[in-house]
C-alpha cells in the first residue's frame, strides 16, 4: 500500500447530518472559509497561452482574472480597481497593460500601478496601490487559484495526483479544449446541495439500480476506489464491448477503463469511457439547495481515427440526455429528503471487498469535511 493511501475500516456509522445540506449559515461558512481557502479550478492553460492573454471569471460572488505576463509568468488578481472598485477587464483577450475604464488607472501585467491621472509618482507610493494578487497553480494543464493565498501548493496538497493523471492519460498536456462538445464550458444547475452531488459522485452503489444503460456498459463490481490524504481515485472498467446500450466503443482507440478523481473539497477530474477525453468540474454552491457544476472537457488535438467525431457526438448526447438527467433526478430527490422530518442522517454501507457497493470514498469526503467543520461551524 502506498504510504499516502488511506484505508477506512468497515463501520456502520452515521453520515453527515441533514442540517449540513440545508442550512444557509452552513453554506455561508463553506463559501467564506472552506472554498475561499482551497484550490479552485479556473480554466485550461490554453486560455492564457501567450504573453498578454487574460481570462476573466466569477466564482462564489467574487470576480477574478488570470493573465500571462510579458515574461510568460502566470498571475491572478481580483478583477477590481483599487481606486474606486470598478471592474478592470471583461471576457478574455490580450493586453500589454490593464487600464481601468473608469478613471484610467493603469497597471502592468504584474499588477503594479504604472500610472494614475492627477497623481505624480513622487507624491504617493505606487507600490501600495497595486492589484490584489491571488495564488495560482497548475495541475497537468489545468489552472487553479486560491483566493486566500494560504493553501499549500497543489503538488503538496494532492501529492501524486498529477502523476496519476499523466499515467492515465500520457498525452494530456497536448490535449485541447473540446469546444465542439456540449460538455465544454458547460454549467449544469442542479436543485441539490453541492455535497449531495459529490456524495453521489463518490459511490457507485447506486449505479446498478439507477443507471441501467451505464451499468450494461460498465463492470461495476470490478470498480476500485483508492483513498489518499486529500483526494480519491476510482478505476472503473467497462465490459470492453463494442456495442452498448449507452454508446458504442472502439476497442482499439477509445478509453475502456474510466478513471476518476475527486479533490477536497469540490473538484472532480476524470477520463470517461469512450473517445479519448479528460474533464475537470467545479461544484459551486449557489443556495443550500442549488449547485452549479462547471465543467471543461479536453480532447486530443488530432482525432484518433475517422470515426472519433461521430462516437464523441453519440457519447455527448447520451451523457447530457441520459446519465446526467438520471443523476440530477437522484440528487434532487435526496435534497428533498434532507428536509423531511423523518430523516436526520443516513448510514454508510462499507465493504472494502466490494467497491461497487461500498461508500467508503464518500465517507472519506465526510471525514475531511467534519475536520473542517469542527473548526469553523
N, C-alpha and C positions, 0 to 999 in steps of 0.2 A: 504493500500500500504506500502510495506517495505520502510523504510526511505532512503535506498540506491538506490532504483529504480529511474529511470529517465524516464519521460514522455515527448514525443515530440508532440507539438500541430500540428494539420493539417495545413500544409503550402505548397504552390506550389512554392518552391524555387529552385534555380539552384543547380545542383550537382557540384562536383569538375570540374574545367575546364580541357579540354583535355590536356593542356600542362603538367599537373601533371602526366600524363600517358605516355608522350612521351620524356621528357627532360632527357638527360644524367646528367646534373648538378643537377637536382632534385633527380634522383636516387642516385647519389654520396652522396648528403647530407643526404638522407634517411639511407643509409648504415652507414655513418660516425657518424651521430648524433642521428637518431631515433632508428635503430636496435641495434647499439652499446650500447646505454643507456637503453635498455629494456631487459626484461627477454626473453630468447630464449631456446626453448626445445632442449635438448641434447640427452637423452637416457632414457631407463627404468632402474629403480634401480637394477633390477636383473642382469644387465651387470656388476655391481660393488658390488656384494653381499658380497664377502669375503675379509678379510684383504689382501692387496696386489693386488687386482684386479684393473686393469686400463682399460680405454676405450678412444680411440683417435677419433677425428673427426675434420673436417674443416667446416668453416662457414663464409661466406662473406669475403673470401680471407684470413682468419686467422686460425691458427692451435691451437688446444687445447687438453688437456687430463684431464680426471677425474680419481681419484684414491681413494680407500678405505684404509686409514692408518691402521697401526697395532693396533691402539687404536679404530678402526672402525669408525673414523670420515670421512666424505666425503670432499674431497678437489678438486679444479680445478685450472689448471695452463695453461699458454701459453706453447705450445709444442715447445719450442725453448731454446737452451742452452745460458745463458747469456755470456758465454766466447766468442764464435765466431759465434753463430747463427745457429748451426746445429740442425736439428730435434732430439728430445730426444728419443721418443718411437714411434713404429708403431703398427697399428691394436689394438688388445686387448690381455690381458693375465694377468699374475700375477708376481709381482716382490717384493722383500724385500727392494730394493733401485733402484734409477734411475741413470744409468751411461750413459753419453754421448758417442756415438760410435766414435766420432771424436778424442777427446783428453782425454777421460776417467774422466772428471769431474764427481763427484758422489754426488748425492743429496738424502736426506731422503725423505720418502713419504710425509713428511710435507713441502717439498720444500726447506729445509735448505741445504746449501752446506756442505758436510761432508768431501770431500777430493778433492784436485786439485794437480796433479802431478807437482812437481817442486816448489810448493808454500807451505811454512810452515805456520801452523795456527798462529804462533807467529808473522809472518811478515805482514799479512793482516787481516782485519776484515771480517771473513767469513760471518757475518750477512748481509753484504752489497752485497753479491753475490748469494743470493738465487733466486729461480724461482719466476717469477712474478705471483702472485695469481689472481684468478678470482672469483667473488662472485658466490656462489652456493646455490640452494634452491630446495626443493622438493614439489610436489603437487600430493597427492594421489598416490605416487609411480613413478611419472614422474620427471626426473631430469632436472632442468633448470640452465642456467648460465647467469650472467650479466657481460659482459666483462669490462664495465667501473667502476664497483664496486660502482655505485651511486644509483641504483634502490632501492626503498623501498621493504622490504620483501614481498613475494607473498601473505602472509595472510593479509597484509595491502593494497597492490596494488589491489588485487582482493579478498577483504574480502567476505566471504560466498561461494566462488567458490568451494573450496574443499568440504565443507559440502553439497553443491548441487550435486556434482559428486558422493559422497558416498551415498547420499539419493537415487539417481537414480540407483546406482549400489552398493549395500551394500557389496558385496564380492570383490570389485575392488582391494583391497590391496592384495588379494590372487591370482589375475589373473596373467597369464604368457604370454610372447610374443607368438603370433601365427605364429611361424616360418614356418609352412607349408602352410600358406595362401599367396596369391600373394601380399597382402597389407603390409605384414611385411617388414619393412625396404625399402619400395617402394619409389623410386624417380620418380616423374611424371613431365615431362617437357612440358610446355605449352607456345606457342608463343603469350603471352599476359603479360601485366604489372601485378605485384602482386596485385595491388589494384583492377584491373578488376576482378581477380579471387575471391577476398574477397567480392567485390560488389555482385557478382553472388551468393556467399555462403550465404549472409546476407539477401536475399529475396527469396520468393517462388512465386512471381508474375509471373515468367516465367514458373513455373513447369507444370501448366495445358497445356500450349501450347507446350513446348519444351521437356517434359519428359513424353510421353504418358503412358509408362508402369509403371513408378513411380507413376504417377497420378492415374492410375487404382487401385493401391495398397493403396495409402495414402488418408486420409481425409483432403485435403489441406485447405478447408475453416475453419476447426477447429484448424489449426495451430496457435500457440500463441508465440509471442516474448515478452520477458521481458528485459528491458534495465537497466543495472547497471552502476556505475560510469566508470569503465574501461573494462567492458565485457558485453556480451549479452547472454541470454539463450533462446532457442527455444524448445517448446514442440510440437511435430509433430506426431499425432496419425495415425495409419493405420486404414483401414476399418475393421480390425480384420477378414479377410477371410483366410482360409487355402490355397486356390488355387488363384494364382495371375499371371498376365502376366509376372511380373518380376521374382519372385522365390517363392517357397512355404513357408508357415509359419506354425509352430507347435504352435497351440493356447495355449498349456499348458506350453511349455518350452521356447519359443522364446521371443525376445523383440518385443512388439506390439505397443509401443509408442517410436518413435525416440526422442532423447534428444541431443541437440547440443549447444555447447558454442563457442564463439569467444572471444579471449582476445587481447586487443590492444597491439601491432599493427598487428601482423601477425601469431597468433597461433589459431588453431581450435581444439576442442575436441568433442567427442560425442559417442553415442550409436546408431548405425544404426539398423533399424528393421531387424529381422532375428535371427539367432543363437546368443547366449549371446556373447557380444563383447564390447570393448571400444577402441577408437583410439585417437591419437593426431597427428596433422600435423603442419608443419612449412613451411611458404611460403617465399622462398628466391629469391630476385631479382638477376638475372644474367646479364641482359641488360634491358633497359627500356621496351623492348617488349618481354622479355623472363623471365619466372619464373620457378623455380624448387620447387615442393611441395614434402617435405619429410614426410612420414607417417609411424608410428609404430602402429600395431594393437595387442590387447591383447584378450585372451580368458580364460575361466575357466580352472584351472589345470586339472580338471576331466570333461569330456563331460557330458552335462545334460541328454543325452539319447542316445540310439543306433543310431538314425538317424541323430544326430547333424553334424557329419562329412560330410555326403552327402549334407545336406542342406547348410552347410558352403561353400562347394565347389561350389554349384549352385549360391549362392549369390556372391561369389568371381568372378566367371565368368561373371555374369551379371554386377556387378559394374565396372569391368575392361573393358568389351567389349561393354557395352551399355551406362550406365549413365555417366561414366567418359568421354567417347567419345563424348556424346552429349554436356556436359559442356565444353569440350575442344573446340569443334567447335563453340559454342556460344561465348566463351571468345576471341577466335582468331578473330572471325568476328567483335566483338566490338573493339578489339585493332586496327584492320584495319580502322574501322570507326573513331577512335580517330584522325587519321591522315588526315581525309578528310576536305577540306576547308569549306564544308557545315555543319560541326559540331564543335561547340565551347564549348558547355557544354550540359548536359542533364537537366531533371526536375524530382523532386521527386513526386511519387504518394504516398500519405499518407492517410490511412484510419484506424484509431485506432479501428474501429468496425469490420474490416475485415483484419486480419493479413495475410490471404492467398493472399492478393493483395498488402498490404501496404509495402512501402520501408523505414519505419522509422528506422529500425535497421541499414540499410545501411547508412542512414543519421547520425545516432549516430557515426558510424565509421568516417564519413567525418568530423563531428564536432570536434572530438578528433584530427583528422589529421590536420584540419585547425588551431586548437590551437597550435599544434606543429609547423606547417609551418610558422605561424606568427612570431615565434621567430628565426627560422633557415633558412628560404628561402627568 
